[in-house]
Amino acid sequence: MFDKHPQLKQHFAALRTRAEFFSLRYVRESGQYLSVRKNVAEPPHLSRDEGAMLTVRLNGVEAYAATHDISLAGLQAALERAEQQARRIRPHALLDLRDQPVSSDIADYLSPELDQPFPSLSDCYQLLGAESAAVPKDERLVNWEVSLGTTHVEQIYLNSAGAELRQAQRFVFPGVDVTAYDGNDSQTRTLGGSNFGQQGGFEVISRFGLVGAAPRIADEALQLLLAPNTPQGPRDLLLMPDQMILQIHESIGHPLELDRILGDERNYAGTSFVKASDFGHLQYGSNLLNVTFDPNIPEQLASYAHDDDGTPANKQFLIRNGLLLKPLGGALSQYRSGLGGVANSRASSWNRAPIDRMANLNIEAGDQSLAQLIGGIEHGILMSTNRSWSIDDARNKFQFGCEWGQLIENGELKGVVKNPNYRAISAQFWRKLSAVGDASTFKVLGTPNCGKGEPNQVIRVGHASPACVFSDVDVFGGDA
Amino acid sequence: MNAFKELVEWLKQAITAEEQFHLGYAAESSEFVRFNHAKVRQAGQVQQASLNLKLINDGRHADLGITLAGSPEVDRQRLAEGLQQLRETLPLLPKDPYLLLNHTAWQNRSEQAQALPDLDQVLADISHGAQGLDLVGIYAAGPISHGFASSSGAFGWHQANSFNFDFSLFHANGEAVKASYAGDAWDSAAFAQRLQHAREQLEFLGRPLHALAPGQYRAYLAPAALEEIVDMLTWGGFSAQAIASKGSPLQRLYAGDQALSPLVAMSEQITASLSPAFSRDGYPRSDVTLIADGRAQGRLVNSRSAAEYGLSTNGASGDESPSALQMTAGNLAQADILKQLGTGLYISNLWYLNYSDQPAARLTGMTRFATFWVENGEIKAPVSTMRFDDSVYHLLGSQLEALTAERELRLSASTYGARNTSSSLLPGALVKRLTLTL
């Protein structure tokens, strides 16, 4: 671990530049994606990637150069390209960063269980194969896949102010999906996939419940095939954690990103219905809503000690009792806006520059068990497992769809319904939060697929949430 | 190309008689400049190159992606380590029943070495042209290379220089118009003209917003808006595996249970496109007619699907999605669009589409950038952001009235991981009824 550190440190000390500040961020990533589809092992996809980004600040103007050549000559050449870029853009630069503080921290961060060996490739295939074989024989089950992705990332950040930040992380992404088809309609049920990932080792797979999951997932796909469409009309909506994470992500996370509020993302990811003047004043949700940026849950996907600009990460309330307090803005956005923020300046890899990203964005648990949540609903619907998401560029008008729906009448769960969708407006929706599940309903989840930025970056984000109830939401089904 | 060739030659002598390989190559040297408020927000350069090595032995195979360092010795060492890693991996795997190798020694080369724009000139042109404007966007430029070689002697090389300036102009009221200027030769006058056109559109956006209630409206979808719908269909729509495993949004079209308008014809037109004419699994890519007269025709088949479903491969990519999709033009003249629309919506762009009901090809999404209310053939006012929810079998089927005679070449501005080379050539579409829901 960190075997490149001595060499990089030596190279960094030998770099020559006229910049008033410069930094090096080295990233090495190895990945393995295994899957078994319909009892046939797909060939493994393995990867090894490494490179470095050099960033300079020259007369207050920052520019970067990313290189796959991490020799001293390669790093020096990249540094010079970054300097040249800073000179060229100076007459056109938006920002003068001469007075922006920089980090001088020294720290390490490791994923939990990083020292524990992970099962061998053969053992992984055996596990996936056994789960695939457990899917019952039914001619309506036309496709299924059991998968396991693992990624190891080592990052070393050095800067001219003396910072030395090292982090080593292992991410685990198990998944199961089964598709059932009746000659006209098809329904897919999944576990994990884009809705789950954690830091750690084999214990992640155990926590996820991969072993023994496939028959249940297959049965649920068949149930959906036989189920009626979700009825249209207003209902109380009970969202389970594997849909809550999408709801948090799209209609709290993205609108609170400070670079969006500052306009950087208007050409691509979009803007925000939240204004800079709303912090400290806007009642974002009901007083049951408590949202935190929490980098301290060890297994969560975006737990870390420092962000990619070297800012130390601590748990912060962004929304407390429904009141909007802080944006998701890293040191640069805080400097630009004069607002507070968090340590969320993150890059997808060595070849992309850090920008404001979600990291771990969570809803704090409330005080009701799942039975109490259901028992409190007279005319409602439970929805679980996101499958469709669409929201406007200001992150306000949304429509989301789930795989699994179950009607709730007079405080009791009733029949399964398919194609459950709902639509609402973010600025109003969170004020309809009427009940929050307790710790027994709280799940630590996340996704590897959050896209944003120009050039584009896809990054891992963590979301943890209890089950939550929203009153009087417009729900509807599909065409089939 | 020489660095790649040297690695291929090294690999040929390094493998044993029982082993075979596919070696893919991708590299780019890119300049990225982000703009906000018509100033440079962030700028940098990225140099990257990578290999994708597939090692095959006795029916077993595995893939390894390797980032190169740009130094012949280090790169050879990384390739050697990768080869060793795959040699240790293959005995752990079962034989793959869907492995289908191409043993032909095909050759394909395409090189375009047009001089890249001078960044100082580009910055000066943008700065001058954007005076008084709130411009936001990204300029990306540089060479992109793709290569492929196999132990059977196949060799492909595709290299092109290009730039893409993808930008928006914002009105003080928050409304915006989107535009792009892309190609291989920067022409200051052509760029100024493009910017001026966007500036003129921006003036319309200053008018008071026209509030629309949910309901059904006549609508014109400009090529950029239609691209969003077509992009959704390319997510498994034409994939042989997705169609067979009932994950395709066009499964009812391919089953013959649904049809689109007879006006609709689509094809994957690799020939003369910006995409490499070979796939990562070693097959030359063919042009494929996907939809004709509104009915399903061919599908995109990679070698794995060919083996699994007994089809012939047409060199499709791993995910069997098109990268050079063309839609046939119609006969609606550009000058007649507003007149023929009469009263309804002129939609320049759509945004963030997803499925409400995938097997029914029912989509939802938002209007974004320059959507106008038109009355009696005249633009009256911009329209606030609205959500639609409608089926492709309506929009490009029963409710499709006309397609434009002129088509627009849409070059991808996507830069996830690397700059994308895909493109599409699309007309605009006039639809009799678009359902708005929120």
Interface residues (C-beta under 8 A of the other chain):
Chain A: V40 A41 E42 P43 P44 H45 L46 S47 R48 D49 E50 G51 M53 E62 A63 Y64 A65 A66 T67 H68 D69 I70 S71 G74 A78 R81 A82 Q85 A86 R88 I89 P91 H92 A93 L94 L95 S120 L121 S122 Y125 V142 N143 T179 Y181 N184 D185 S186 T188 L262 G263 D264 R266 N267 Y268 G270 T271 N351 R352 A353 R387 S388 W389 S390 I391 D392 D393 A394 N396 K397 Q399 G401 N419 N421 R423 I425 G451 E454 P455 N456 Q457 V458 G477 G478 D479 A480
Chain B: S30 F32 V33 R34 N36 H37 K39 V40 R41 Q42 A43 G44 Q45 V46 Q47 Q48 A49 S50 K54 H61 A62 D63 L64 G65 I66 T67 L68 A69 G70 S71 V74 R78 G82 Q85 L86 T89 L92 L93 P94 D96 P97 Y98 L99 L119 D120 L123 I126 S127 V136 G137 I138 A140 D166 F167 S168 F170 G174 A176 K178 S245 K246 G247 Q251 R252 D257 W351 Y352 L353 N354 Y355 S356 D357 Q358 P359 A360 R362 T364 G365 M366 R368 T385 R387 D389 S391 S414 T415 Y416 G417 R419 T437 L438
